[in-house]
């Protein structure tokens, strides 16, 4: 939504990286969406990496374990 509102602003000059010639709407949209999707993909990879590193039990697993342990 932010990228679309920026692109729709009439005062915004669509330049790749903020420099160079002004590009047409299609080229701008393709490159902006590609960059956004690449950033989201990198964030997802980082999240999964951290999830794997800090892999632990869920709270309900510990509650069930402790409840079962206390009975025996």
N, C-alpha and C positions, 0 to 999 in steps of 0.2 A: 504494500500500500504506500509506503514512503517513497519507493522508487517511482511508482506511477504518479504520485502527486508531484514529485520533482520534475518528471518528464513532461507533465501536463502544464507546468508553469510556463507562461509565455515569455518571461524574462530570462529563462534558462537557456544557455547555449550548449548544445549537445556535443561536447568534445570528449574524446576518450582520454581519461586520465587528467582532464582539465586543460589539456594543451592540444595544439594541432588544429586541423581544420574541423569545421562543424560537419557532423555526419547526419545522414538521413534517419528518419524515425525507426525504420526496420533494423538497421545496423545497430543503432543505440539500444533498442529493446533486446535484441539477441545478445549483445555483449553484456548488458547489465544483468539480465536474467541468468546468463552463464556464470558471471562472477558471484551473484547471490547464491546460486545453487552450489557452486564450489565452496563457498564459505560455510553453508549449512552442512555440506558433506564433511568438511574438516571438523566442524563442531561435533557432529555425530561420531566421527572416528575417535575424537578425544574423549567423548563421554563413554563410549564403549571400552576404551583403553582404561579409563579410570574405574569403570565398573568391574572390569576383570581384575585390576590391581587390588581393589578394596572389596573383593567378593567375600561376603559373609552371610551368615544366616539371617533370615527375616525374624522380626520380633516374635511372631506367632510360633516359629519353630523353637525358639528358646523357651517360650512359655509352656509349650507342650512338653518339651524335654524336661524342664524343671518340675512340671506337674507330674510327669510319669516317674521321675527319679525320686520325688518325695514320697510317693506311695510305696515304692518297693523298698 
